[in-house]
């Protein structure tokens, strides 16, 4: 994988982390049992974090493999 693709993967992973932080903290106006706030998008946030982590691992492994070939 070339450097441009690795940087794009990392930028997309960072974007997913930012979006997931918004989804994780978003509260709906409805209250649930015992008056606790409802968080309807937490499952999406966790999925985005998992996918972003996978992208970061892929990019870092590709970069480390390529940097070992250079040395």
C-alpha positions, 0 to 999 in steps of 0.5 A: 500500500502506498503512503497516500492510501495509508494517510487516507485510511488514517484520516478516515479513521480519525473522522470515524472517531470524531463522529462516534464521539458525537453519537456516543454522547448524543441524548434524546429528549425522551427519558427512560426508566427512572428518569435516565436519559436515553442514548439511541446511537451508542451502538452505531458509535461502538461500530464506528470505533471498531471499524476505525480501529481496524483501519488504523491497525491496517494502515500502521501495519502497512506502514511498518512493513514498508518502513522495514523494507526501506531499511 
